[in-house]
Amino acid sequence: MKYENPKTVKKALKINIQTPEELYGDLFYSIQKNHHLFNDSKTFVDAIPLFEVETIRNKFSQLNNPNDEELKDFVIQNFKLPKENASYKADSSDINEHIYKLWDVLQRPADEKHSGTLIPLPHSYIVPGGRFREVYYWDSYFTILGLQEDGKKELIQNIIDNFSYLIEEYGFIPNGNRTYYLSRSQPPFYALMIDVLAEEKNEQVYAEYLPHLEREYAFWMTGKNQLQQKEDTRLRTVKMPGGEILNRYWDNKSTPRPESYMEDIETAEKAIQLYPEKTKKEVYRDIRAAAESGWDFSSRWFYDDNNKEAGLPNIHTTNIIPVDLNCLLYNLEKTIAKAYHIKGDEVKQQYYLDLAEKRKAAIQKYFWNEEFGFYFDYNFQEKEHTNIWSLAGIYPLFFEVSKQQQAYSVKEKLEEKFLVPGGLLASTNFTTQQWDAPNGWAPLQYLAIEGLRNYQQDSLAKTVKERWLNLNKKVYQREYKILEKYHVVNINREGGGGEYPNQDGFGWTNGVYKKLSSEKVETTQP
């Protein structure tokens, strides 16, 4: 591997891993509790200090109860603010040519120094775009698919080596390379990135990255050995009613997210009015855990009761065992086994194969709903499936966990409940959350298409692909933009919902479009 010894890089980059609260103290609280200062709470926590932070804090302490205008002037004088919703003006009517040029726009060089909340990385990387000015974990897999099609092998290597560096440095891959993301990860797609690199190089890549694969696995399984009785939980691990060990999303902190500080405080206040038995810390943890899921936010994480319309205050992520996460960890176990096979260690290979087989059986046991013929998340507190139809249910097809008849049933449900003019809905619930209807997302379209193909459901896979690509192209021809998410029900409207406006860029949409549109041969229904 090309990345330097992490200790050397750390010394050179002078990494300061303080969160915004720790870094800026009273200045942070004054700004983030003030809704009138910035439209986006992420703006200040991404700002770059122009002077030593201690100097800025001392200057702020000398201000006497500043009003909004004075506070904003102080920030402008002492910080370089990020550009809001920066976008790239297209100069080509061809969407594939636009994507190729966008890689340079979205690429960031290796970070030479640490400043503010950015965690410096030793190699160049791709950011999603818009308000997302840093690398994001699960986004990067889908971005890599497009980079592969465009022959950018070195950049793929760099992205993977950056994540390997983060594993070395912190023991896991954070949500993104910001200090305020260091308490959580995102869906574990690192093993799939290694698959792409192995395609570009050779299978020895698995053995080369084995220490990082195992360390990521250890992160997700931390607390497993402390699980005593059934239904016991430790961090991201849960002992199921049958004694199996499965995983949930979590966050190591139970405070408001710095990048959405006031929003989280308001959500927690509403939540404890709805559910007096909950504490604000529990609400913050559930919000943060949903952020780790990548589905922030979705009705997947809401209580199945009459308060569903309450939205985000209705959240209880940590009570839910997600089907997607456990499929990803099943794949990670299989990938580690493959790496040990390449190294010639049959004992370790079998150990991880056994773990994978146990998890595969548990996936079928806890997520498959025979009555509805679909995979659902599992509420381990209520000992039942959630009633949310979401595209997380296609992960068992993507990772070939399903039986053929199950896959056929999933295919029928996708046609019946999810298929709309622009592709597949993220969930069948129409809410104000961005990971619900009427929105569709590139990564979920790709996973569904590949999952269907794994079980020879090629006709529907082709339909989804064509509808998604046509929607992307139609919006591009109309607006010359490639967006984070799309309104798949009415292809003449823009996707929305969530905590921020729809973003232009956009890394994973670019990658999936490039991957699907570059396919030379269509599969055929046997």
Secondary structure, DSSP 8 states (H G I E B T S, - for coil): --S--HHHHHHHHT-----HHHHHTHHHHHHHT-TTT-SSTHHHHT-EESS-HHHHHHHHHTS-S--HHHHHHHHHHHEE---TT-------S-HHHHHHHHHHHHEE----S--TTB---SS-EE--BTTB-S-BHHHHHHHHHHHHHTT-HHHHHHHHHHHHHHHHHHSS--SBSBGGGTT---S--HHHHHHHHHHHS-THHHHHTHHHHHHHHHHHHTTGGG--STT-EETTEEE-TTS-EEE----S--S--GGGHHHHHHHHHHHHHH-TTS-HHHHHHHHHHHHHHS--S-GGGB-SSTTGGG-GGGB-GGGEE-HHHHHHHHHHHHHHHHHHHHHT-HHHHHHHHHHHHHHHHHHHHHHEETTTTEE--EETTTTEE----BGGGGHHHHTT-S-HHHHHHHHHHIIIIIEETTEE-SBS-B-SSTTSBTEE-HHHHHHHHHHHHHTT-HHHHHHHHHHHHHHHHHHHHHHS--BSSEESSSTTS----SSS---BS-HHHHHHHHHHHT--S-----
